[in-house]
Amino acid sequence: MRFEGFGDGAVEFFDGLEADNSKAFWQDNLAFYREHVRAPVEALIAELEPEFAPGFGTGKVFRPHRDVRFSRDKSPYKTHCGAVIEQGRGGGAYYVEISAAGLMVAGGCFHTESDQLARFRTAVDAEIHGEQLRRLLDALVASGWEVAGDQLRSRPRGFAADHPRLDLLRHRTLYAFQRWEPDDTLHERDCLDRVRRAWAQVRELNQWCADHIGVTGKKRR
């Protein structure tokens, strides 16, 4: 498959899904979703895997159905279509997403189990690895990226209040992202180059996560 951009009307599809997140709307628009949203995402990942997956992970497109078992929000469908190249959750990820808001590209650590969080804090506590992470994040911010993640309100147990990297130690997840509002590029092959350039910028962050967080050793329940 060759990526040629997302179909005209892809953004409007997600606008409609946000307004009517029902099985009826989904079934009425399923053929459009498959052809103009999911198929382009699959093509995009397939073309970028040879560059970003070797030695790092594998690509997949996330399913459109939400896991509502433990959520108060019982709407059945995700209002975006996302895909990722990763080895396992937490150890670095190349992420891309299309929604009504346009395109989002991200990289870093989006989830941690207890063993991963312990390794992350050990690395951040070490000056050589912690300052390397600081420099990587500062460079991304200077290039227009935003840094986000789940954080503790207070300092993690066992670390001093005046630790030089306390802001990083408070993170339980840590990633960088960029967004582009809907534009013509979204529907053109140039969108692939946009994602490729962005992923190249987060390659070092993803490698830091792979080296110092890695995949969890805990068994899935």
Secondary structure, DSSP 4 states (H G I P E B T S, - for coil): -----PPTTHHHHHHHHHH--SHHHHHHHHHHHIIIIIHHHHHHHHHHHHHHSTTT-EEEEPPSB---TT-S----B-SEEEEEEESSTTS-EEEEEEETTEEEEEEEE----HHHHHHHHHHHHSHHHHHHHHHHHHHHHHTT-EEE--B-SSPPTTS-TT-TTHHHHTBSSEEEEEEE-S-GGGGSTHHHHHHHHHHHHTHHHHHHHHHHT----SPP-
